[in-house]
Amino acid sequence: MRLSDYLEKSSRHHSHLCPRQILGVRLGLLGMKTLGFDSPPPKKRLLVIVETDGCFADGIIAATDCTVGHRTLRVEDYGKTAAVFVDTLTGQAVRVAPALDVRQKAYAYAPDEPRHYFAQMQAYQVMPDDEMFTVTPVALNTPIEAIVSRPGVRVNCDVCGEEIINEREVKQNGLTLCKTCAHGGYYQKITEAHFALPDLLSAHAHR
């Protein structure tokens, strides 16, 4: 596929194409190339860990075919347009990130475009990889086997009773717990009284 094909694939789910989508596609292609893949490998051999969500991640998905649904893409939201590419067979992993001065370099590749956004749109499609990105060999802090886990394994939390899949349970004081019950989650339960105001507002809005 040509770069334009990947960009069209990425923008298909948007109403436009943006610099971060182009960045994601280019970064995704380079990540695969660094691991020796000319195209997305089969059988979940490639795992991509993206360090932000949004349009950048969509560009990487378009280039690599890795998705959350196939459990070949994970988001560790550090707010960075970077990603780690892992060959799950060999364990080799590399982190690919934009060069720190990539925006400044872009203007040299779009000298007739004074608008930042459109200069990046043009430049990111033609800049050489070695000027656009840095590639760093890395080692994962969590073993690949623990990240990917095993299919069909499920247990129930001894506190809330909810099912836990993908071996994400926590063993604590002889109990099997979900991460929320063990460590606290990203939400907290609220009382029924707190539901009253939104319900009343919603009812009023539909009169």
C-alpha positions in Angstrom: 0.0 0.0 0.0 1.0 3.6 -0.6 1.2 6.2 2.1 -1.9 7.8 0.6 -3.8 4.5 1.0 -3.0 4.4 4.7 -4.0 8.0 5.2 -7.3 7.4 3.4 -7.9 4.4 5.7 -7.2 6.5 8.8 -9.3 9.5 7.7 -12.3 7.2 6.8 -13.5 7.3 10.4 -13.1 11.1 10.6 -14.4 14.0 8.7 -10.9 15.1 7.9 -7.2 14.2 7.8 -5.0 15.9 10.4 -1.3 16.1 11.2 -1.5 13.6 14.1 -3.1 11.0 11.9 -0.3 11.3 9.4 2.2 11.2 12.3 0.5 8.0 13.6 0.5 6.3 10.2 4.2 7.2 9.6 5.2 6.1 13.1 3.3 2.9 12.8 4.9 2.0 9.5 8.4 2.7 10.9 7.7 0.7 14.1 6.8 -2.3 12.0 9.7 -1.8 9.6 12.1 -1.7 12.6 10.9 -5.1 13.7 11.3 -6.5 10.2 7.6 -6.3 9.1 6.7 -4.9 5.7 3.0 -5.2 6.5 1.0 -6.2 9.6 2.0 -9.7 10.6 -0.6 -12.4 11.3 -1.7 -14.2 14.4 -1.3 -11.4 16.9 2.5 -11.3 16.5 2.6 -7.5 16.8 1.6 -5.7 20.0 1.5 -1.9 20.0 1.4 0.1 23.2 0.3 3.7 22.3 1.1 6.5 24.7 -2.0 8.6 23.9 -5.4 8.3 22.4 -7.2 10.3 19.7 -6.3 10.8 16.1 -2.7 9.7 16.5 -3.8 6.3 17.7 -6.2 6.0 14.8 -3.2 6.6 12.4 -1.3 3.8 14.1 -4.3 1.5 13.9 -4.6 2.2 10.1 -0.9 1.4 9.6 -0.6 -1.7 11.8 -4.1 -3.2 11.9 -3.6 -3.5 15.7 -6.8 -2.8 17.6 -8.1 -2.9 21.2 -10.7 -5.4 20.1 -8.1 -7.9 18.9 -6.0 -7.2 22.1 -3.1 -6.2 19.9 -3.2 -2.6 20.9 -3.1 -1.1 24.3 -3.3 2.5 25.4 -1.0 3.7 28.2 -2.1 7.4 28.3 1.0 9.4 29.0 -0.2 12.2 26.7 2.7 11.5 24.3 2.5 10.9 20.5 4.8 7.8 20.8 4.4 4.1 20.8 6.2 0.8 21.7 6.1 -2.0 19.1 6.6 -5.5 20.4 7.3 -8.7 18.5 5.5 -11.1 20.7 7.4 -14.1 19.2 10.9 -12.8 19.8 10.3 -10.3 22.6 12.1 -7.6 20.7 10.6 -4.1 21.5 11.3 -0.6 20.2 9.8 2.8 21.2 9.3 5.2 18.3 8.7 8.9 19.0 8.7 12.1 17.0 12.0 14.0 17.0 11.8 16.8 19.6 12.1 19.4 16.9 9.8 17.8 14.3 7.5 20.8 14.1 10.4 23.1 13.4 11.8 20.8 10.8 8.5 20.6 9.1 8.7 24.2 7.8 11.7 23.3 5.6 9.6 20.8 3.8 6.7 23.2 3.2 8.4 26.5 2.6 5.5 28.1 0.8 2.9 27.3 3.6 2.9 29.9 6.4 0.1 28.2 8.3 1.5 25.8 11.0 -1.2 23.2 10.6 -1.0 22.9 6.9 2.8 23.0 6.9 2.8 20.0 9.2 0.2 18.3 6.9 2.5 18.6 3.9 5.8 17.9 5.7 4.8 14.8 7.6 4.0 13.1 4.3 7.5 13.6 2.8 10.0 14.0 5.7 12.6 11.2 5.9 12.2 8.8 8.8 15.5 9.7 10.4 14.6 13.4 10.6 11.1 12.8 11.8 11.5 10.1 14.4 13.7 8.6 17.1 13.8 4.8 17.5 14.9 3.3 20.9 15.3 -0.4 21.8 13.4 -1.0 25.1 12.5 -3.8 27.5 9.0 -4.1 28.9 8.6 -3.9 32.7 5.8 -6.4 32.5 6.4 -9.7 30.7 4.5 -10.1 27.4 2.8 -13.2 28.7 1.3 -11.2 31.5 0.2 -8.4 29.2 -1.4 -10.7 26.6 -2.6 -13.3 29.2 -4.5 -16.5 28.3 -7.9 -16.8 26.7 -10.8 -18.3 28.5 -9.5 -17.7 32.0 -12.1 -16.1 34.3 -12.7 -15.7 38.1 -15.0 -13.8 40.3 -14.0 -11.1 42.8 -14.6 -12.3 46.4 -15.8 -8.8 47.4 -18.0 -7.4 44.6 -18.7 -10.7 42.8 -18.0 -9.4 39.4 -16.3 -11.5 36.8 -12.6 -10.8 36.0 -11.1 -11.9 32.7 -7.6 -11.8 31.1 -5.9 -12.7 34.5 -6.3 -9.2 35.8 -7.3 -10.3 39.4 -5.3 -9.4 42.5 -4.5 -11.9 45.2 -4.6 -10.2 48.6 -4.9 -11.7 52.1 -6.0 -15.0 50.7 -8.8 -13.4 48.6 -9.2 -13.0 44.8 -10.0 -9.4 44.1 -10.7 -7.2 41.2 -8.3 -4.2 40.9 -11.1 -1.8 42.0 -11.8 -3.7 45.2 -8.1 -4.2 45.9 -6.7 -0.7 45.1 -9.6 1.6 44.4 -10.7 2.4 40.9 -11.1 5.3 38.6 -14.7 5.9 39.8 -16.5 5.9 43.1 -20.0 4.9 43.9 -22.5 7.6 44.7 -25.7 7.4 46.7 -29.2 7.4 45.2 -29.7 10.9 46.5 -27.1 12.2 44.1 -29.1 10.8 41.2 -32.1 12.9 42.0 -30.8 16.2 40.6 -29.7 14.9 37.1 -33.0 13.0 36.8 -35.0 16.1 37.7 -33.1 18.2 35.2 -33.6 15.6 32.5 -37.3 15.4 33.1 -37.6 19.2 33.1 -35.7 19.4 29.8 -38.1 17.0 28.1 -41.3 18.9 29.1 
